[in-house]
Amino acid sequence: VVLDTAPTGHTIRLLELPEVIQQWLGEILSVLVHYEDVVSLPRVNEKLISLSRGLKKLRALLADQQASRLVAVTIPTHLAVAETERLMAGCQRLGVNFAGLIVNQVTPTGSDELSATINNREAIEVQRLVTAANGTPVAQVQRTTPPRGIDALAALGDALTANTTVRDAA
C-alpha cells in the first residue's frame, strides 16, 4: 500500500497519531475503571480495548522494518530540504523505518549560465540531504518531460530503486 501523504508537518502528525490516541484511550479507560461502580459501560470498554489493541498493532507495523517503510519525495530547495530533514528526524524519533529519499525536479546542468547556477545551488541542497540521510539511499530525478506510459514509469521505477540519477524519464 502506498500512501501519498500531506506535507511534512501533517505527515509527522499522522505518524504520531496512533501514540496520541493510545494515550487518550489509556486515560479514558483509567477513568472508566476508577468509576466502574458508578458507571458501567461494558460495550464501550470492549470497543476501547479493541481499538487500543488495533493501535498497538499499527504502531508495531510502522516500526517493522520488513513490513513498512517511508520513502520521502522532496525538491532541492532550501525550505523543502529543511522540512525533509525534520521528517527524517521525526521518523527516527517515532521508530518509523525511513528507507529512502527521492529528490525530484533537479535541474540538469545545461550549457547556459542560468541552468548551471541553479544546478549548483540545488547540488548544495542535495548534499545536505545526502548528509542528513546518513547512508539511507537518495535518488535524484532530473527535471525532464514527465514520464508517460507503462514503459516510462517502469524505467523511472527501476532507476529509483537502483539509487541512480534519472536523466530522462520520457
Order of alpha helices (4+ residues) and beta strands (2+ residues): alpha-alpha-beta-alpha-beta-alpha-beta-alpha-beta
